[in-house]
Amino acid sequence: MYPQELVFRLRKKDSPTVCRVTSINIKEIEFYGCADSTPRKWFKIQSDPSDRVDGERDDIQDTKFRLDIDGGKKAVQFIKMVIVRGYGPFVSVSEVRFMSD
């Protein structure tokens, strides 16, 4: 079942510093970036779940991740969110938002 990957194309190249994920049953997430016009060469984005509001494992999780894309020096066109592990065989993602401070 894992990993599960979601690829997001940003409207324009950017270096977002925050990703807010609303989900159910997700235990671990990793982020990767790609600056090319086609998503082929990925690099790992340093991320830290700064504000995590968890309920029980089947409740909605609202997590804000701090993203560090080469200290804000590098802009990306694509971001890949990899769900590495969940609390069970099924997870749900209802919203993902990328923002800059």
C-alpha positions in Angstrom: 0.0 0.0 0.0 2.9 2.4 0.7 4.4 4.6 -0.4 1.7 6.6 -2.1 2.7 9.7 -4.1 0.9 12.9 -5.0 2.5 15.3 -7.5 1.5 19.0 -7.5 2.3 21.5 -10.2 2.6 25.0 -8.9 1.1 27.8 -11.0 4.5 29.4 -11.2 7.9 28.5 -10.0 8.1 29.3 -6.3 9.8 28.4 -3.0 6.9 27.8 -0.6 7.8 27.7 3.1 4.6 26.0 4.4 2.5 23.1 3.4 -0.8 22.5 5.2 -2.2 18.9 4.9 -5.6 17.9 6.1 -5.8 14.1 6.2 -6.9 11.0 8.0 -4.6 8.1 9.1 -1.3 9.5 7.8 1.7 8.7 10.0 4.7 9.9 7.9 5.0 12.3 4.9 8.1 13.3 2.9 8.4 16.1 0.3 10.4 16.3 -2.9 10.9 19.2 -5.4 11.6 19.6 -9.1 12.6 22.8 -10.8 12.4 21.4 -14.3 9.4 22.0 -16.6 8.8 18.2 -16.6 8.9 16.3 -13.3 11.9 14.0 -13.7 14.7 15.0 -11.4 13.6 15.2 -7.8 15.4 16.4 -4.7 14.4 16.0 -1.1 12.9 19.0 0.6 13.6 19.3 4.3 10.3 19.4 6.2 9.3 19.6 9.8 5.8 19.2 11.1 5.6 22.4 13.1 1.9 22.5 14.1 0.2 19.2 14.2 -3.3 18.9 15.6 -4.1 15.2 16.0 -7.1 13.4 17.2 -7.4 9.6 17.5 -6.0 7.7 14.5 -9.2 7.8 12.6 -9.9 11.5 13.2 -8.9 14.3 10.9 -5.3 15.4 11.2 -4.5 19.0 10.4 -0.7 19.3 10.0 1.4 22.3 9.0 4.8 21.4 7.6 7.7 23.9 7.5 9.5 23.5 4.1 13.1 24.4 3.5 13.8 24.5 -0.2 17.5 25.2 -0.2 17.0 28.1 2.2 14.5 29.7 -0.1 17.2 30.2 -2.8 15.7 27.6 -5.2 12.3 27.8 -6.9 10.4 24.7 -7.9 7.7 24.0 -10.4 6.6 20.6 -8.9 6.3 19.3 -5.4 5.8 15.6 -4.7 4.2 14.5 -1.5 5.0 10.9 -0.5 2.9 9.2 2.1 5.5 6.9 3.6 3.4 5.2 6.3 -0.2 5.3 7.6 -1.9 4.0 10.7 -3.7 1.4 8.6 -4.0 0.3 5.0 -6.1 3.3 3.9 -5.4 7.0 4.2 -7.4 10.0 3.1 -6.1 13.5 2.0 -8.8 16.1 1.8 -6.7 19.3 1.3 -3.1 20.3 0.5 -2.1 23.9 0.4 1.4 25.4 -0.3 2.1 28.9 1.0 4.9 31.3 1.7 5.3 33.2 4.9 
